[in-house]
Amino acid sequence: MEQFRNIGVIGREGNGVAVTLKRLLDYLQQRELSAVLDEQIAGLMSGHGLRVCSRRMIGEICDLIIVVGGDGSLLGAARTLARHNAPVLGVNRGRLGFLTDISPDEIESQVGAVLDGHYRLEKRFLLDVELMRGGERVGKGDALNDVVLNSGTSGHMMEFELFVDGEFVYRQRSDGLIISTPTGSTAYSLSAGGPIMHPRLDAIVIVPMFPHTLSSRPIVIDGKSEISMVVCDCNTAKPPVTCDGQLRMTSQPGDVITVRKKPHRMKLIHPLDHSFYASCRDKLGWGAHLPAGDDDD
């Protein structure tokens, strides 16, 4: 396993983040490792005396990135860091924590195990999105979880056409469409009725949002597919396109939104005892409160 010496530390200001950052940095100092702070959180650690860099520079100079925060913090970091070779490890200060799975109370043991070379490495693909207008690109973005086209108005449907690899799939009236990676299948896509996909799958799921037909269902397609959504001219609103719920672009009638797999993958590190199914049981409450019953068979 790779040995890590230069550790980038990224986070987002929030409840308990500063305390966890201090504990993490103290531990890295005990191990005599070089730590580099993200410029966005350097102000939380006054008098730290550490090197401070932009996220892009951290990706270039560090061989491990530790994100302190929730899954949203890791999503934001992933879009910047995917093009770099440094793997990402998450310490959870959020709610669910499907991606940031190390507890703040176990920093010394679990981060220590990773630094000793005891970990699992996963590669998660991201999505590239382009917003085209009249044959010219007017917007672009990327997403680890999902790309969402929606009407932008509560209670107001939009109309669009969907193509996969250039082949017409359907014309739909709905609140919008979610294009999700396996990583994002436990996020917004799940709330909209999409399937849970194992992170190792090379697949993309297309999930309609409240379609005006009972027969429209989620579709799982090959991960190498190119997806295009055409905003129909009959729309009066300007539907927004969001990436991981953080980056927003505004489309217009006649625009084409194209989504495809990003060439770079994010390297995500988990402790050796990490289990996707155990995470689902824990985070989603699978079988958590089943009553003890008598066996009648």
C-alpha positions as CSV (number, residue, x, y, z in Angstrom):
1,M,0.0,0.0,0.0
2,E,1.1,3.6,-0.7
3,Q,2.6,5.5,2.2
4,F,1.3,9.0,2.7
5,R,3.6,11.9,3.8
6,N,2.0,15.1,2.5
7,I,-1.6,15.3,3.8
8,G,-4.0,17.9,2.5
9,V,-6.9,18.9,4.9
10,I,-10.1,20.2,3.4
11,G,-13.4,21.1,5.1
12,R,-16.3,23.5,5.4
13,E,-17.2,25.6,8.4
14,G,-19.9,23.9,10.4
15,N,-21.0,22.4,13.7
16,G,-18.0,20.8,15.4
17,V,-15.7,21.1,12.3
18,A,-13.1,23.3,14.0
19,V,-12.8,20.9,17.0
20,T,-12.3,17.9,14.7
21,L,-9.8,19.7,12.5
22,K,-7.7,20.5,15.6
23,R,-7.8,16.9,16.7
24,L,-6.8,15.7,13.2
25,L,-4.0,18.2,12.8
26,D,-2.7,17.4,16.3
27,Y,-2.6,13.7,15.4
28,L,-0.8,14.3,12.1
29,Q,1.7,16.4,13.9
30,Q,2.3,13.6,16.4
31,R,3.1,11.3,13.5
32,E,5.5,14.0,12.1
33,L,3.6,14.3,8.8
34,S,3.4,17.4,6.7
35,A,-0.2,18.9,6.6
36,V,-1.4,21.5,4.1
37,L,-4.6,23.4,4.9
38,D,-7.3,24.4,2.4
39,E,-7.5,28.2,2.2
40,Q,-11.2,28.1,2.8
41,I,-10.8,26.7,6.4
42,A,-7.5,28.2,7.4
43,G,-9.3,30.9,9.3
44,L,-10.8,28.3,11.6
45,M,-7.4,27.4,12.9
46,S,-5.8,30.6,14.1
47,G,-2.0,30.4,14.8
48,H,-1.7,27.0,13.1
49,G,1.6,27.8,11.3
50,L,0.8,25.4,8.5
51,R,1.1,25.9,4.8
52,V,-2.1,27.1,3.2
53,C,-3.1,26.4,-0.5
54,S,-6.0,26.4,-2.8
55,R,-7.8,23.1,-3.4
56,R,-6.3,22.8,-6.9
57,M,-2.8,23.2,-5.5
58,I,-3.5,20.8,-2.7
59,G,-4.4,18.2,-5.3
60,E,-1.1,18.7,-7.0
61,I,1.2,18.6,-4.1
62,C,-0.4,16.2,-1.6
63,D,-0.5,12.4,-1.7
64,L,-3.6,12.1,0.5
65,I,-6.6,14.5,1.0
66,I,-8.7,14.3,4.2
67,V,-12.1,16.0,4.0
68,V,-13.7,17.0,7.3
69,G,-17.4,17.6,7.0
70,G,-20.5,15.9,5.5
71,D,-21.0,14.3,2.1
72,G,-21.6,17.7,0.6
73,S,-18.1,18.8,1.6
74,L,-16.6,15.8,-0.1
75,L,-18.7,16.3,-3.2
76,G,-17.4,19.8,-3.5
77,A,-13.8,18.7,-3.1
78,A,-14.2,15.7,-5.5
79,R,-15.0,17.9,-8.4
80,T,-11.8,19.8,-8.0
81,L,-9.6,16.8,-7.0
82,A,-10.7,14.1,-9.5
83,R,-8.1,15.2,-12.1
84,H,-5.3,14.7,-9.6
85,N,-3.9,11.4,-8.4
86,A,-4.4,11.9,-4.6
87,P,-7.0,9.7,-2.9
88,V,-9.6,11.2,-0.7
89,L,-10.6,10.1,2.9
90,G,-13.7,11.5,4.7
91,V,-14.2,12.3,8.3
92,N,-17.9,12.7,8.9
93,R,-19.3,15.9,10.5
94,G,-22.5,15.8,8.6
95,R,-25.7,13.7,8.8
96,L,-25.8,10.5,6.6
97,G,-22.1,10.1,5.7
98,F,-22.2,7.6,2.8
99,L,-18.9,9.0,1.6
100,T,-17.4,10.5,4.8
101,D,-17.4,7.3,6.9
102,I,-14.8,7.9,9.6
103,S,-16.2,9.0,13.0
104,P,-14.6,12.1,14.6
105,D,-14.2,10.0,17.8
106,E,-12.1,7.4,15.9
107,I,-9.6,9.7,14.1
108,E,-6.5,8.3,15.8
109,S,-7.5,4.6,15.2
110,Q,-9.1,4.8,11.8
111,V,-7.0,7.6,10.2
112,G,-4.0,5.9,11.8
113,A,-4.8,2.6,10.2
114,V,-5.0,4.3,6.8
115,L,-1.7,6.0,7.3
116,D,-0.2,2.6,8.2
117,G,-1.4,1.2,4.8
118,H,-4.6,-0.6,6.0
119,Y,-7.4,0.6,3.8
120,R,-9.6,-0.1,0.8
121,L,-9.3,2.0,-2.4
122,E,-12.4,2.6,-4.6
123,K,-12.5,4.6,-7.8
124,R,-15.7,6.5,-8.4
125,F,-16.6,8.1,-11.8
126,L,-18.0,11.6,-12.2
127,L,-20.2,13.1,-14.8
128,D,-19.4,16.0,-17.2
129,V,-22.3,18.2,-18.3
130,E,-22.4,20.8,-21.1
131,L,-25.2,23.3,-21.8
132,M,-25.4,24.0,-25.5
133,R,-27.3,26.9,-27.1
134,G,-27.4,27.4,-30.9
135,G,-24.4,25.0,-31.3
136,E,-22.3,26.9,-28.8
137,R,-21.4,25.9,-25.3
138,V,-22.8,28.4,-22.7
139,G,-22.2,26.4,-19.6
140,K,-20.4,23.4,-18.2
141,G,-20.0,21.5,-14.9
142,D,-19.3,18.2,-13.3
143,A,-20.9,16.0,-10.7
144,L,-20.0,13.1,-8.5
145,N,-23.6,12.4,-7.5
146,D,-26.0,13.7,-10.1
147,V,-27.0,16.2,-12.8
148,V,-30.5,17.4,-12.4
149,L,-32.7,19.3,-14.9
150,N,-35.9,20.6,-13.3
151,S,-38.7,23.1,-14.1
152,G,-37.5,25.6,-11.5
153,T,-41.0,26.3,-10.4
154,S,-42.9,24.4,-7.7
155,G,-46.0,22.7,-9.1
156,H,-45.1,23.6,-12.7
157,M,-44.1,20.9,-15.1
158,M,-41.6,21.2,-18.0
159,E,-41.4,19.4,-21.3
160,F,-38.2,17.9,-22.7
161,E,-36.9,15.2,-25.0
162,L,-34.4,12.5,-23.9
163,F,-31.8,10.9,-26.1
164,V,-29.3,8.2,-25.2
165,D,-26.3,7.7,-27.6
166,G,-28.2,9.7,-30.2
167,E,-31.3,7.5,-30.0
168,F,-34.6,9.1,-29.1
169,V,-36.0,7.6,-25.9
170,Y,-39.1,9.7,-25.1
171,R,-40.7,13.2,-24.9
172,Q,-41.8,13.8,-21.3
173,R,-43.8,16.3,-19.2
174,S,-42.6,16.2,-15.6
175,D,-40.9,18.2,-12.9
176,G,-37.6,17.2,-14.5
177,L,-35.0,14.5,-14.7
178,I,-32.2,13.2,-12.5
179,I,-29.0,11.7,-14.1
180,S,-27.2,9.8,-11.4
181,T,-24.0,7.9,-10.9
182,P,-23.9,4.8,-8.6
183,T,-22.4,7.1,-5.9
184,G,-25.4,9.4,-6.2
185,S,-28.0,6.6,-6.2
186,T,-28.2,6.8,-2.4
187,A,-28.8,10.6,-2.6
188,Y,-31.4,12.7,-4.5
189,S,-32.1,9.9,-6.9
190,L,-33.2,7.6,-4.1
191,S,-35.6,10.2,-2.8
192,A,-37.2,10.3,-6.3
193,G,-37.7,6.5,-6.4
194,G,-34.5,5.5,-8.2
195,P,-32.7,2.2,-7.5
196,I,-29.7,1.8,-5.2
197,M,-26.7,0.9,-7.3
198,H,-23.5,-0.7,-5.9
199,P,-20.6,1.8,-6.2
200,R,-18.6,-0.6,-8.4
201,L,-21.2,-0.6,-11.2
202,D,-20.3,1.0,-14.5
203,A,-23.8,2.4,-14.9
204,I,-25.9,5.5,-14.9
205,V,-29.5,5.8,-13.8
206,I,-32.1,8.1,-15.3
207,V,-34.9,9.0,-12.9
208,P,-38.0,11.0,-13.9
209,M,-39.3,13.5,-11.4
210,F,-43.0,13.2,-10.9
211,P,-43.7,12.4,-14.6
212,H,-47.2,13.0,-16.1
213,T,-47.6,9.3,-16.9
214,L,-47.8,6.2,-14.8
215,S,-45.6,4.2,-17.2
216,S,-42.4,6.3,-16.9
217,R,-39.9,4.5,-14.7
218,P,-36.2,4.9,-13.9
219,I,-33.8,3.4,-16.5
220,V,-30.3,2.0,-15.8
221,I,-28.0,2.4,-18.8
222,D,-24.3,1.7,-19.6
223,G,-21.9,4.0,-17.9
224,K,-20.2,4.9,-21.2
225,S,-23.5,6.3,-22.7
226,E,-24.0,9.9,-23.7
227,I,-27.2,11.4,-22.5
228,S,-28.9,14.4,-24.1
229,M,-31.9,16.4,-22.9
230,V,-33.5,18.9,-25.2
231,V,-35.6,21.6,-23.6
232,C,-38.7,21.9,-25.7
233,D,-39.6,25.2,-27.3
234,C,-43.1,25.1,-25.6
235,N,-41.6,25.8,-22.2
236,T,-42.1,29.3,-20.9
237,A,-39.7,29.1,-17.9
238,K,-35.9,28.8,-17.9
239,P,-35.2,25.4,-16.3
240,P,-32.1,25.2,-14.1
241,V,-29.5,22.5,-14.4
242,T,-27.7,21.6,-11.2
243,C,-24.6,19.5,-10.4
244,D,-24.6,17.8,-7.0
245,G,-27.1,20.5,-5.9
246,Q,-24.2,23.0,-5.7
247,L,-23.4,24.3,-9.2
248,R,-26.3,25.8,-11.1
249,M,-26.8,26.8,-14.7
250,T,-29.9,28.2,-16.4
251,S,-31.2,26.7,-19.6
252,Q,-33.6,28.2,-22.1
253,P,-36.1,26.6,-24.5
254,G,-34.2,25.0,-27.4
255,D,-31.1,24.3,-25.3
256,V,-29.4,20.9,-25.2
257,I,-27.9,19.5,-22.0
258,T,-25.4,16.7,-22.7
259,V,-24.1,14.4,-19.9
260,R,-21.3,11.9,-20.2
261,K,-18.8,10.1,-18.0
262,K,-15.8,12.2,-16.9
263,P,-12.4,10.8,-18.1
264,H,-10.9,11.2,-14.6
265,R,-12.1,9.1,-11.6
266,M,-11.9,10.1,-7.9
267,K,-10.0,7.8,-5.6
268,L,-11.9,7.2,-2.4
269,I,-10.4,5.6,0.6
270,H,-12.3,3.5,3.2
271,P,-11.2,1.7,6.3
272,L,-10.7,-2.0,5.9
273,D,-13.9,-2.9,7.7
274,H,-16.0,-0.6,5.5
275,S,-19.1,-2.4,3.9
276,F,-21.5,-0.7,1.4
277,Y,-24.3,-3.0,2.7
278,A,-23.5,-2.2,6.3
279,S,-23.6,1.5,5.4
280,C,-27.1,1.0,3.8
281,R,-28.3,-0.8,6.9
282,D,-27.0,1.9,9.2
283,K,-27.9,5.0,7.2
284,L,-31.2,3.8,5.7
285,G,-32.4,1.9,8.7
286,W,-32.7,-1.5,7.0
287,G,-34.0,-4.0,9.5
288,A,-33.2,-1.7,12.4
289,H,-36.5,-2.1,14.2
290,L,-37.9,-5.4,13.2
291,P,-39.9,-6.9,16.1
292,A,-38.9,-10.3,17.4
293,G,-41.6,-12.7,16.4
294,D,-42.5,-16.3,16.8
295,D,-41.7,-18.8,14.1
296,D,-45.0,-20.3,13.1
297,D,-43.7,-22.4,10.2
